[in-house]
Amino acid sequence: MSNSQANRFVGPVLKNSEVGDAVLEAIYEDNKGRKIEVEEHASYVRIKVEKECVIRFDTVSDMLGRDVTRSDIEANMPSLEGFIRVDSEQMRFLATADSK
């Protein structure tokens, strides 16, 4: 694995929506200490976090003020960068497939 692959930016592309805004806020909360870049476009926002991006469903729910499920986030996420791992509590976007 090259160093550039391990240091690449990963994360979701989100529709401009209430859920998208809450996910962006949650990413800032759940990824403190990581470099985060946001590219705003007319209908979507591309969020890039260096090496790994974590989205905890509870954090998104707190930001939105109501329960949010994995499918709520997926419905507002037309694309992503990196390798994704999802469990019952969070989504993780990873720079390499062999990241745990």
Summary of the structure (lengths in Angstrom):
residues: 100
radius of gyration: 12.7
end to end distance: 15.0
largest distance: 41.4
contacts: 299
relative contact order: 0.27
helix: 31%
strand: 36%
